[in-house]
Amino acid sequence: MKSVMFKTGQLLAGTCEIVTLDRDSSQPRRTIARQTARCACKKGKIAGTTRARPACVD
């Protein structure tokens, strides 16, 4: 996933970046993954996922 930075920590419109990715393997045979994303969506779009990646969707 590309994250395009513009000036001081700003994202270009229509792009997302993964801020944190945590994995919890404390239970046997189970891994829980949590990720936090930051998106800058264009007007009329909302933050969602496509192909298990953060993205701006309709």
C-alpha positions in Angstrom: 0.0 0.0 0.0 1.4 3.4 -0.9 1.1 6.3 1.4 1.9 9.6 -0.2 3.0 12.4 2.2 2.4 16.0 1.4 4.1 18.8 3.3 4.1 18.2 7.1 2.6 14.8 7.7 -0.5 15.4 5.5 -1.8 12.7 3.1 -2.9 13.4 -0.4 -6.7 13.2 -1.0 -7.8 9.7 -1.7 -4.9 7.9 0.0 -4.5 5.9 3.3 -1.6 4.8 5.4 -1.3 2.2 8.1 -0.4 3.9 11.4 -0.1 0.9 13.7 -0.2 -2.9 13.3 -0.5 -5.0 16.4 -0.4 -8.8 16.5 -1.5 -10.9 19.5 -0.3 -14.5 19.6 -1.0 -15.2 23.3 -3.6 -17.9 22.5 -2.4 -21.1 20.9 -3.5 -21.6 17.2 -5.0 -18.1 17.0 -3.4 -14.8 16.0 -5.4 -11.6 16.3 -4.3 -8.7 14.2 -5.4 -5.2 14.6 -4.4 -2.3 12.4 -5.1 1.4 12.6 -5.2 3.4 9.4 -5.3 7.1 8.6 -7.2 8.1 5.5 -7.7 11.4 3.6 -10.7 10.7 1.5 -12.2 12.9 -1.2 -15.7 14.4 -0.9 -18.4 11.7 -1.1 -16.0 8.8 -0.1 -15.5 7.2 3.3 -12.7 5.2 4.8 -13.2 1.4 4.4 -11.3 -1.6 3.1 -10.6 -3.2 -0.3 -8.8 -6.5 -0.5 -8.1 -6.3 3.3 -6.3 -2.9 2.9 -7.5 0.5 4.1 -8.9 2.6 1.2 -11.4 5.3 0.4 -14.6 3.7 -0.9 -18.0 4.9 -2.2 
